[in-house]
Amino acid sequence: IFWLLLADCLLLGWIGCQPVEVPFVTIGQIPSVFFFLFFAITPIPGRVGRGIPKYYTDETHRTRSVS
């Protein structure tokens, strides 16, 4: 994901140096959407992943063998 963000930033930097003409405007709008979506979606996996370690460390979920 880091490399996609880096490529997106490089593309936006390059497109910012181009004149405001038909193909460059469209090329600039698409990476801009991806750039802002990246920062909007990034916190979601962190929130989802919070409960996972608790499941593996909680003793009530483990089956106990009878010896």
N, C-alpha and C positions, 0 to 999 in steps of 0.2 A: 504494500500500500504506500510505503514511503516513496518508492521509485515512481509510482504513478503521480503522486503529488509533486515530486521534483520535475518530472516531465511536463506536467501541467503548468507549473510556474515558469519553466523555460519557454514553453509555447506562448504563454501570456506575455512574457517579457519581449519575445520576438515580435509578436503580433502588435504590441504597443508601439513599436518603432515603424510600423508600416503605415502607408497613407490610408485615410478613411475612404475606402472604395468597396464595391460590392463583395468580392470574395473574402476580403480581410475582415469585414464586419461580422459576417456569419462565422468565420473561423474563430473570431474572438468571443462570440457569444456562447458557443458550445463549451469551450474550456472554462469560461466563467461560471457556468452552471455547475460543472463538476467540482470546481474549486470550492464553492460555497456549500455544496452538498457534502463534500468531504468533512468539513468542520461541523456540519449539522448531524451527520451520521456517526462520527467518531465516538461520542460518548455512549451510544447505545450498547455496543459489545461490552463495555466496562460495567454497565448496570446489569446486564444479563449475566455476566460472569461472576458477580458477587456471591450468588447463592451456591455455586458449584463447589468451592472448597468446603463449605459447611456440610454439604451432603456427604463428602468422603471422610470427614473427621468426626461426624456425629456418631456416637456409639449405638443409638437406637435403631439405625438402619442396618447394622451388621447382623448377620445371622450367627448365632452361637452354636457351636457343635456340642453335642451331648457326649461326654466321655464316661 
